[in-house]
Amino acid sequence: MLKPITYQHARGECEIIFNPFSLFLHQLPQNSVFIVDKSVYQLYSSIFSKIQQPVYVYQASEKRKTLKSLEYIFNFFYDNAVDRGFTIVVVGGGITCDIGAMAASLWKRGCKLVLVPTTLLAMIDAAIGGKTAINFHSIKNSVGTFYHADKIWVDTKFLNTLPIEIYIEGIPEIIKHALSLNKNLLEQLIKINADSFGYVKNISDDIIYENIITKLSIVTSDPEEKNARKILNMGHTVGHAIELAYGLPHGTAVANGILLELKTLNLLGYIDDSTVLTVSKELLNPFISRKIKKNIEPLIPFLMHDKKRNEDEISIPVVKSLGNTIIQNISINDFTKALQEVLLNER
């Protein structure tokens, strides 16, 4: 059994527990309410139908990750007289964790929060680190807060019933953490046949655990993303633009974003180590999409609104060597010109 992980944050302590969800329900505080992803609620209806506490069923999608959905959740809190003594339990994937945690951070200026991630992407990334968000005017995660959970309950048995096409969306984020921060984790991924990433559930509990520790090593050193935490945005500047412009799933978009960013940085002269691109291509190959056009124009509106942009510059993580990454401020004009050249040369 994996040992709990604890870390300190502005409100106190977060404990990440690796145990069956059923054990959590046995110790559930009386004053609790649930926000549950609709797909999870339907799949595990035999469990949720026995819960005495109020449950809000949220139909998760990027189009419903909005202010209007947040308002519906607030109405649910109001109708159930939720106060600061309540625990808000959020069960679902990354979208549900993002909006549920944001609702908890804002209601009564902050309630107790427990996250129960049910997808690989949520377990290794979305639920870890205290970021909450909704989308605004089609700009992804442009409104949000920093609000860490009191507990994160990780039950990897949820992954057994997760469709493979959703499961694999978490793998590029693990690759991102490994490439940028943890060479040991990277070596574990290299031992897996990368071609199998697209159709096999082959990420072990140990890799999930190592990934969480890796992300937290950055989060705890820079909780509000002033500097080092920007490393975790690797692939997301271009990836989010791809996700919104072409409607690709998040993990797939990030995988393409990572490679395109690395190739752009290489063209600009920021990457000297050839193994960075070689290993990245090998691991991310199963996720590369042919839907992305050679013209940069569909991406421009989203790149210009990227939250990591500061006036005429954008902060981009640069992998100097495997597991070693720095933040580089680059002219947005230089970056987009080089990205256009990279896109033209894509097969």
PyMOL commands that set and color helices and strands:
alter all, ss='L'
color gray80, all
select helices_A, chain A and resi 21-26+38-43+45-48+62-64+67-79+94-109+120-126+156-161+164-181+183-191+194-198+205-219+228-233+236-246+250-267+274-287+297-304+332-345
alter helices_A, ss='H'
color red, helices_A
select strands_A, chain A and resi 5-9+12-18+32-37+55-58+87-92+112-117+131-136+139-146+151-154+309-310+313-321+324-331
alter strands_A, ss='S'
color yellow, strands_A
deselect
rebuild
show_as cartoon
